[in-house]
Amino acid sequence: MSDRQQLADPEPRFPASDVDAEGGTQPVAPVRRRRRGRRIALIVLLVVALLAGGGALAGGLYYRSVNSSIDRVDAFTEVPEESRPQVVAKGAMNIMILGSDSRDPENAGGSRSDTIILAHLPKDRSSAQLISIPRDTWTNVPRSKQGRGGRDAKINAAYAWGGVPLMVQTVEKFTGVRIDHVAMVDFAGFKEIVDALGGIDIDVEQGFTSTHSLNPGGKREFVAGRQTMDGAAALDYARERYAFANGDFTRIKHQQQVIKAILDKAASGGTLSSPTKLNSFVKATANAVAVDESLSLVDLAMEMRHLRSGNLGFYTCPVKGTGRVGSESVVFPDNARAKTLFDAVRRDSVEQIVSAGK
């Protein structure tokens, strides 16, 4: 399936609680926080890599101070080692990125985690492959230490039932890929990041009117063609799904466009040469990122300093279609094709990932 055929509902949001199949609200395992927001961890992982390329001592000290201020999540302590996949390709890295949007007007309660991305970084760090797993994918969720799960459900139920550790277990069981690191994302952070860059350029393929908007003058109109968007417009663009017949497909494509545009602007829009812009940009990203306890953004930055948006590939876990299980609307994975795709990830075969992801 190509990057024009994405099937995921990227209404990114993180719960303080979730509603289970029996209708009860259950608390999520706590996450240590020093700040309220969660922004785009992917941008920090990749863009800080761009910024680290200079290698100056002052820059190195600056990045280390940023790294030390990042929020940390205990992602693996409760994951039983005996249940985890073995490492197949040493040196490759797999990062689970979980999406949230705590300020989405459609999600005042913050009840679900809806964006799940497996980011594969090959051993040579020459590219990155980002595979979206639809939030409603019907799969087996292992039983958490709190006694919840242990049955088939939508994959995003794992977060509600056992927090990040159960998400790690569930994604590892579904994909057969061992997760090395975890990053937390808040797509509402698009606004601050884009504004820090002075806007981004987006090619709008289809004109539409947003169904909810940050525009004080009312719902925002997007006209087909290339246009420069400020942070509020980019956030509206990345959130919208109801304006499209295939809203879930279109919305994730728009988020991918925004991610690429941010990376392009950060690398070529004068950010690197302007201390003021650089500082604002780094603060807008790193100040609200959450990653697992062991991930060093500085080390990763140095490994990935040559990576650009053109080296990113966006894919979606193969699916057979949608349907219903009882009262729930779900996505049925194409298990045979998914196995081929994730086996390529396990073996660090980029060429086969690209082929299987088409």
C-alpha distance (Angstrom), angle and dihedral (degrees) to the residues before:
residue distance angle dihedral
M1 . . .
S2 3.81 . .
D3 3.77 128.3 .
R4 3.79 86.9 -100.4
Q5 3.79 89.8 61.4
Q6 3.76 103.6 56.2
L7 3.78 119.6 157.2
A8 3.77 111.2 -164.5
D9 3.76 134.4 105.2
P10 3.75 101.3 -125.5
E11 3.79 94.8 -169.2
P12 3.78 86.0 135.6
R13 3.76 113.6 -154.5
F14 3.75 139.9 146.1
P15 3.75 125.2 -142.6
A16 3.70 135.7 -131.8
S17 3.81 81.4 -170.3
D18 3.77 139.6 -6.9
V19 3.77 138.1 -150.0
D20 3.77 113.4 -112.4
A21 3.78 128.5 -149.4
E22 3.79 90.9 -89.3
G23 3.79 91.3 53.9
G24 3.79 97.4 -108.1
T25 3.78 122.4 134.1
Q26 3.78 111.8 -125.4
P27 3.79 129.7 -171.2
V28 3.76 121.3 -114.9
A29 3.78 121.0 -127.5
P30 3.81 106.6 -90.0
V31 3.79 122.4 -99.8
R32 3.79 119.5 -152.5
R33 3.80 109.3 -117.9
R34 3.76 134.9 -177.3
R35 3.79 92.6 176.0
R36 3.77 136.1 34.6
G37 3.81 102.2 -128.3
R38 3.78 132.2 71.7
R39 3.77 114.3 -158.4
I40 3.76 137.4 174.9
A41 3.77 109.3 -44.1
L42 3.78 91.3 178.4
I43 3.78 90.3 61.1
V44 3.79 91.2 52.9
L45 3.80 92.4 45.9
L46 3.79 92.0 52.5
V47 3.78 106.0 26.2
V48 3.79 95.5 45.8
A49 3.79 82.9 55.0
L50 3.80 88.6 59.5
L51 3.77 91.6 49.1
A52 3.79 93.7 48.5
G53 3.78 92.9 60.0
G54 3.80 94.2 93.1
G55 3.79 93.3 65.4
A56 3.82 94.7 -157.3
L57 3.80 116.2 157.9
A58 3.79 93.3 -121.4
G59 3.78 90.2 49.3
G60 3.79 91.1 49.3
L61 3.79 91.4 52.5
Y62 3.79 90.2 47.7
Y63 3.80 93.2 52.4
R64 3.78 91.0 47.6
S65 3.80 90.4 53.5
V66 3.81 88.5 50.7
N67 3.81 91.0 48.1
S68 3.81 91.8 51.3
S69 3.80 91.4 53.5
I70 3.81 95.9 53.1
D71 3.82 116.9 115.1
R72 3.81 113.3 -109.8
V73 3.82 129.9 -144.9
D74 3.80 126.1 -159.2
A75 3.80 95.8 -129.8
F76 3.80 106.0 157.5
T77 3.82 111.6 30.5
E78 3.81 93.1 91.5
V79 3.82 95.4 41.9
P80 3.85 109.6 104.0
E81 3.80 108.2 -125.5
E82 3.81 92.2 -145.4
S83 3.80 90.4 61.6
R84 3.80 95.7 52.5
P85 3.83 126.6 100.0
Q86 3.77 117.4 -109.2
V87 3.80 121.7 -109.0
V88 3.81 108.3 -102.0
A89 3.82 104.5 172.2
K90 3.79 110.0 40.5
G91 3.78 113.5 -148.7
A92 3.80 96.1 27.6
M93 3.81 116.8 107.8
N94 3.82 131.8 -145.8
I95 3.80 119.5 -163.8
M96 3.81 123.1 -171.0
I97 3.81 109.4 -144.7
L98 3.81 115.8 -162.6
G99 3.80 118.3 -162.2
S100 3.77 129.5 -140.3
D101 3.78 138.1 168.3
S102 3.78 107.6 -170.1
R103 3.79 91.7 175.3
D104 3.80 97.9 48.5
P105 3.84 105.7 129.5
E106 3.80 88.8 -141.5
N107 3.78 89.9 59.1
A108 3.77 109.5 48.5
G109 3.79 91.5 150.1
G110 3.79 96.1 49.6
S111 3.80 92.1 -139.6
R112 3.80 106.8 156.4
S113 3.78 146.2 35.2
D114 3.77 107.0 -130.0
T115 3.79 111.3 167.7
I116 3.79 117.0 69.2
I117 3.81 118.3 173.4
L118 3.78 128.6 175.3
A119 3.81 106.6 -153.0
H120 3.80 114.2 -161.4
L121 3.80 119.2 -160.3
P122 3.83 111.4 -169.0
K123 3.77 121.3 -133.3
D124 3.81 91.8 -103.3
R125 3.87 91.5 49.1
S126 3.80 89.9 -138.1
S127 3.81 94.3 130.5
A128 3.79 143.9 0.2
Q129 3.80 130.0 -131.1
L130 3.82 117.3 -155.0
I131 3.80 115.7 -162.6
S132 3.80 118.1 -168.8
I133 3.80 117.5 -147.7
P134 3.83 110.2 -157.3
R135 3.80 111.5 -115.8
D136 3.82 92.3 -130.0
T137 3.81 94.8 52.2
W138 3.80 107.6 141.9
T139 3.79 109.4 -130.1
N140 3.78 143.9 129.9
V141 3.78 115.7 -73.9
P142 3.83 112.4 -157.2
R143 3.78 119.6 -128.5
S144 3.79 112.9 -91.7
K145 3.79 125.4 -136.3
Q146 3.79 86.1 -104.0
G147 3.82 88.7 61.5
R148 3.79 97.7 -109.0
G149 3.80 126.5 126.0
G150 3.78 119.9 20.8
R151 3.81 92.3 143.0
D152 3.78 144.1 72.8
A153 3.80 114.7 -72.8
K154 3.78 143.1 133.3
I155 3.78 108.1 -56.2
N156 3.80 93.4 -121.1
A157 3.82 90.0 61.0
A158 3.80 86.2 78.4
Y159 3.79 91.8 73.6
A160 3.80 92.6 51.2
W161 3.79 92.2 47.7
G162 3.79 101.0 42.5
G163 3.78 112.0 0.0
V164 3.80 122.9 -131.5
P165 3.84 96.3 -24.1
L166 3.81 92.5 57.3
M167 3.81 89.6 45.8
V168 3.81 88.2 55.0
Q169 3.81 91.0 50.0
T170 3.79 93.2 46.4
V171 3.79 96.6 47.4
E172 3.80 91.3 45.1
K173 3.80 91.0 50.9
F174 3.80 92.5 46.3
T175 3.81 96.4 46.8
G176 3.80 104.0 26.8
V177 3.82 86.5 -133.5
R178 3.80 120.7 127.0
I179 3.81 112.0 -125.7
D180 3.81 112.3 -134.5
H181 3.79 99.2 -178.5
V182 3.80 142.3 5.6
A183 3.81 129.6 -141.6
M184 3.81 127.5 -171.8
V185 3.81 119.7 -141.9
D186 3.80 134.9 -163.2
F187 3.79 111.0 -169.3
A188 3.78 89.5 -163.2
G189 3.79 83.0 75.7
F190 3.80 87.9 74.7
K191 3.80 88.4 86.9
E192 3.82 97.8 57.8
I193 3.79 93.5 40.1
V194 3.81 95.1 49.4
D195 3.81 92.2 46.2
A196 3.81 90.3 50.6
L197 3.81 87.6 56.5
G198 3.81 93.7 48.5
G199 3.82 93.4 -112.4
I200 3.80 135.1 -50.6
D201 3.81 134.9 -114.7
I202 3.81 118.2 -118.0
D203 3.80 131.1 -179.9
V204 3.82 105.4 -137.0
E205 3.79 108.1 -154.7
Q206 3.80 97.2 -172.9
G207 3.78 126.7 28.7
F208 3.81 115.9 -128.5
T209 3.80 145.2 158.0
S210 3.79 117.1 -116.4
T211 3.79 115.0 -118.9
H212 3.80 91.5 -148.6
S213 3.75 124.7 21.5
L214 3.79 147.8 -178.0
N215 3.80 87.9 -145.3
P216 3.85 109.1 117.5
G217 3.81 89.0 -151.4
G218 3.78 94.0 60.6
K219 3.78 136.5 -91.8
R220 3.77 112.3 -4.2
E221 3.80 123.6 -116.3
F222 3.79 117.9 -142.6
V223 3.80 115.0 -161.2
A224 3.79 121.4 -155.3
G225 3.79 113.1 -102.3
R226 3.79 139.0 53.9
Q227 3.79 115.1 -41.0
T228 3.78 141.1 162.5
M229 3.81 113.9 -116.6
D230 3.77 129.2 -162.3
G231 3.80 120.2 -145.4
A232 3.81 97.1 -85.1
A233 3.81 92.8 48.9
A234 3.82 92.3 46.5
L235 3.80 90.4 50.9
D236 3.82 91.7 50.7
Y237 3.79 89.2 47.7
A238 3.81 92.9 50.2
R239 3.82 94.6 46.0
E240 3.79 101.7 47.1
R241 3.80 120.1 106.8
Y242 3.81 108.0 136.2
A243 3.81 92.8 70.8
F244 3.82 91.0 66.9
A245 3.78 133.2 69.0
N246 3.81 89.5 -137.1
G247 3.78 93.2 34.6
D248 3.78 98.7 161.6
F249 3.79 91.8 52.2
T250 3.79 93.7 46.0
R251 3.76 97.1 45.1
I252 3.78 96.4 55.5
K253 3.80 89.4 47.1
H254 3.81 89.1 54.4
Q255 3.80 91.2 50.6
Q256 3.78 89.3 52.0
Q257 3.80 89.8 50.9
V258 3.80 90.6 52.8
I259 3.82 92.9 48.4
K260 3.81 91.2 51.1
A261 3.80 92.3 45.6
I262 3.81 91.4 51.4
L263 3.78 91.5 51.4
D264 3.80 92.4 47.2
K265 3.80 92.7 48.7
A266 3.81 93.0 46.3
A267 3.80 90.6 53.2
S268 3.80 99.8 41.4
G269 3.80 109.6 17.8
G270 3.79 100.1 83.6
T271 3.79 94.4 -92.5
L272 3.79 94.9 122.4
S273 3.81 93.6 50.6
S274 3.81 96.0 47.1
P275 3.83 115.8 73.1
T276 3.81 90.6 -163.2
K277 3.81 94.4 51.5
L278 3.77 91.7 41.9
N279 3.79 93.2 52.2
S280 3.80 93.1 46.4
F281 3.77 91.5 48.1
V282 3.80 95.5 48.6
K283 3.81 91.3 47.3
A284 3.81 91.7 48.7
T285 3.79 89.7 56.1
A286 3.79 110.5 27.6
N287 3.80 98.0 40.1
A288 3.79 92.8 73.8
V289 3.79 105.6 27.8
A290 3.80 120.8 122.0
V291 3.80 121.2 -159.8
D292 3.78 135.2 162.7
E293 3.79 122.0 -79.3
S294 3.81 97.4 -98.1
L295 3.80 104.2 41.5
S296 3.81 113.0 111.0
L297 3.78 111.0 -161.9
V298 3.80 90.1 -167.2
D299 3.80 93.7 57.3
L300 3.79 91.7 43.3
A301 3.79 90.6 47.7
M302 3.77 92.3 56.2
E303 3.81 91.0 48.9
M304 3.82 92.5 50.0
R305 3.79 101.9 36.1
H306 3.82 93.1 121.8
L307 3.82 95.4 51.3
R308 3.82 118.1 114.8
S309 3.79 134.6 177.8
G310 3.79 90.4 -95.1
N311 3.81 87.8 65.4
L312 3.80 93.2 58.2
G313 3.80 120.6 99.0
F314 3.82 121.4 -165.1
Y315 3.80 120.5 -155.1
T316 3.80 140.6 159.2
C317 3.78 129.9 -135.5
P318 3.85 106.3 -100.5
V319 3.79 114.1 -101.4
K320 3.80 136.5 -170.1
G321 3.79 93.6 -146.6
T322 3.78 141.7 -88.1
G323 3.78 131.5 -62.3
R324 3.77 143.5 138.2
V325 3.76 134.3 -78.2
G326 3.77 106.1 -168.6
S327 3.78 105.6 -48.9
E328 3.81 94.8 -20.5
S329 3.81 127.3 99.6
V330 3.80 106.5 -139.1
V331 3.80 143.7 174.1
F332 3.79 116.4 -122.9
P333 3.81 112.5 -144.9
D334 3.79 121.3 -136.6
N335 3.78 93.1 -124.1
A336 3.80 96.5 -169.8
R337 3.80 94.7 52.2
A338 3.80 91.7 39.5
K339 3.80 90.1 54.1
T340 3.81 90.0 53.7
L341 3.80 91.4 49.8
F342 3.79 97.1 46.8
D343 3.81 93.2 42.0
A344 3.82 86.0 59.0
V345 3.81 88.6 51.7
R346 3.81 91.3 50.3
R347 3.81 90.6 51.3
D348 3.82 93.3 43.9
S349 3.81 91.3 -122.7
V350 3.81 102.5 155.3
E351 3.79 93.8 179.2
Q352 3.80 90.9 55.4
I353 3.81 92.3 44.8
V354 3.80 89.3 55.9
S355 3.81 91.7 46.1
A356 3.82 94.9 46.5
G357 3.81 92.0 44.7
K358 3.80 95.2 58.2
